[in-house]
Amino acid sequence: MKILAVEFSSDHRSVAVLDGDNLLAEKTITEGRNTAAIQLIEATLTGAKTDRSDIECIAVGIGPGSYTGIRAAIALTQGWQLATGIKVQAMDSLEALALGRQRSGDRGEITFAVDAARGEFYLAKFELENGGVRKIEPTRLAKRDEFEALLKSGQPVIGPSLAEKYPAVMEQFPSAEFVGRL
């Protein structure tokens, strides 16, 4: 099954085309709100040597993350679905981030974080195992003091656009590839 995956929940916006478990192409840009979404999709389809009509399902990352990016991704995929009747699947962007880390070899309990603005952070904890990822704490909002206490505890924390202000956080952005693999 050919899947088009769209992940716009961070400043690193990405689109991927997968055929089953095979990644055919992925393109990522870091222009945030200035993303030319249609051109990004077209470039990815071209890189995958895939026509729009070959796509059987669209997987879209629904955050948490950039409100504007998530809205744009949902609107784009919803429009495609309305025009073609194609199946659309909403995917947790933090779970995609966790799967990406699991596939790169990380194991154990890891908290994934996203800045929710106004002194709050989205947090979710996953167990990364040889066979995949398992969410062990659901996504929730935490105040800044709780987030900073988590960082001081030494537990691993991974997330997008946090490392500059919080050096204890390992910088990683959700990827369309792993949205499509969920």
N, C-alpha and C positions, 0 to 999 in steps of 0.2 A: 504494500500500500504506500503510495507516495503522499507524504505529509509536508505541508508548508507550515513552519513554526515561526511565530512572531513574538519577540520579547522586547518590550519598550519600557520596562518598569524602572530603568536607571538611565543615567546619561550615556551609557553604552548601549545603543539600540542595535538589535541583531535580528536577522532573518535567516532561516536555514531550510533546506529541502532534504528530506530523508526518504529513502526507499527501504522500507522495513527497518533493519538496524544499521543500514549503510548511510552514512552522511555523504550526500552528493555535493553539497555546497553550503557554505555559511559566509555571510558578510556582516561585518560589524562596523558601525560608525560611532563617533564620539561627539557628535554635534548636538546631542540632547534635543531640545525643542525645535531646533532647526532641521530636523531630519526630513529628508525628502522620501517619505515612506514608500510611495508607489515606485519611485526609481530604485530604491533599495530592494524591493521585492523583485522588480524586473531584472536587475543585475544578478540577483541570487538565482532566479529561474534560468537565466541565460548561462550562468556558471555551472548549473546543474544539468544543462542541456535538456530542460524540461519545459513543456508548454503549460500555460495556465490550465488548459483542459485536462492535463494529466494528473492534476492534484485531486486527491480523493478525500482529504481531511485537512482541516486547519487547526493547529494547536496554538492557543494564545495565552501568554503569561499574564495573569491578572493581579500581580503584585503579591505583597504590598510593595509600594514604591511610588514613583513619580505619578501623581494624579493625571497630569496632562498626557504623559506617555501611555499610561494604561488606557485612558479614554480613547486616545488616537488608535491604539492597537485594536481595541474592542470595536470601535466604529468601522475601521477598515475591514476587519474580519466579518462583522455583522453585515456590512454592505455586500461583500463577496458571497456570503451565505444566502442573502435575500435574492441576489441576482442569479445564483446557480443552484441553490438547494443543497450545496455541499455541507457535510457534517463539520461542526465546529466544537472543539473541546476547550474548556477553560482549565488552565493549569496554574498551580501555586508556584510563583516565581522563587520562593525560598526553597521549596522542594527541588526545583530544577537546579538551584545553586548547590544544594546538598548532593544531588546526584552527580553533578560535575566534579565536586571534590572527592566523592567516593570513587568515581572512575579514574581520578588522578592518583589514587592510592591512599587517601586519608581514611582512617578507621577510628572508631570510638565515638564518644558523645561530643558533639560540637554544637554551639549556639550560633545561629545565623541572625544577623541584625540589619535593620534598615532604619535610617533616620526618618522619623515621622514628622519632624519639625516641631516647633513650640516646646522644645525640651523633652520630647518623648521619642521612644524608639520601639519599632516592631521587633519582637524577639520570637524565635521558634527554635526548639532544640531537637536535633535528630541524632539517631544512632546510625553511624555509617558502618556497615558490615560487608563481608565478602559478597553476600548475595544481593545487596542493594541498600536502600535507606529506609529508615522507619522513624516517623515523627513520634517523639516521646513527650514533648510538651507542645501544645497547640500555639499557634501564632497569637500573640497578645501585645498590648501596649504596656510599656514600662516607662517610668519617670527617669530623668537623667541620673538622679542619685542611685537608683537601683542598677542602671546600666553601668555606671562608673564602678559600683561595688562588684559587679560581675567581672569587669576588666581587672580589678585589683585581685580578685580571687585566683587568677591564673588560668581559669578555664579558657579553652580556645574559643575565640569569637571571630567570625568571618562575615564580611559584608561589603557592599559597594559604597564608595565615596565617604568612608569614615576614617581611614588610616591617617590622613593629614592631621586631623584634630585629635584622634585617639590612636596613637602609634601601636598600642597593643592589639588593635584589630588587624587581621590579615585582609588585605584588599582583594576582593574578587567580585566580579559582576555576573549577574545571571546571563545565561547564554541560550539563544534560540535552539541550538542543537539539543540541549538537555530538556527544554520545554517539549520538544518533539519526541524525545525518548521516553517521557513519563507515561 
